[in-house]
């Protein structure tokens, strides 16, 4: 018969000892230090997470404050075949998954653009492209947006071939103003 913790009165070490052997006397088989270390290493390698000495004592859950995974999708439409391969009608669509940003404002930057484009729509399409590999960048529009880490990916606009889809993501550490 399992022992129970008394419903009234004070608890002391002797009382707690009396419940040994009950279902509440369970231990975790995974090392919490290793779990924190592994997760911190993962975020540190993939994000702009605060530096670490690698020592177990240097890990804490506060390292994960404002950590997030920003996820995007790329969809490309191939350029049509033409005599000189100059139809220039390929397209490149970048979409930010709405559940990966907190601001509801989305920032996009396409290859060759010097400034970020801020949108309230989570998708942006560039038309009139020749075949080739293009780079796109996304970030959360959370203020100050200029301080936010961005996620970059490449997508290929083909020539007279199939359309392509890509998924990309990166762990980032958000800056809260």
DAGIKA-V910103 format. One line per field, one symbol per residue. ss: DSSP state (A for helix, B for strand, O for the rest). A space follows every 10 residues. Layout:
# DAGIKA-V910103
ss=???
This chain:
# DAGIKA-V910103
ss=OOOOOOOOOO OOAAAAAOOO OOOOOOOOOO OAAAAAAAAA AAAAAAOOOO OOOOOAAAOO AAAAOOBBBB BBBBBBBOBO OOOOOOOOOB BBBBBBOAAA OOOOOBBBBB OOOOOOBBBO OOBBBBBBBO OBBBBBBBBB OOOOAAAOOO BBBBBBBOBO OOOBBBBBBB BBBOOOO
